[in-house]
Amino acid sequence: MAKKLYVGNLSYQTGEDTLRSFFSEFGTVESVKLITDRDSGYSKGFGFIEMSNDDEAQAAIAGANGKDFDGRKIKVNEAIDKPRR
């Protein structure tokens, strides 16, 4: 089962392909979604990565959290579902 990860403190110039490439060293990346401002279309500096299984997700958290990526120390942890209003 795929596991979704939160990736924060990203450079505003980071693209989905670059992020996919970086996380692919930890396993199979199912999907990448950068969050953008709906008016300007610019990145908000965070996004979500979906890894193919729990082991790969844990490897990505351990290997990428606090690492320098595009000039910034990124934060990587398990994504928490947004509560319904």
PyMOL commands that set and color helices and strands:
alter all, ss='L'
color gray80, all
select helices_A, chain A and resi 16-26+54-64
alter helices_A, ss='H'
color red, helices_A
select strands_A, chain A and resi 3-8+29-36+43-51+68-69+72-73+75-78
alter strands_A, ss='S'
color yellow, strands_A
deselect
rebuild
show_as cartoon
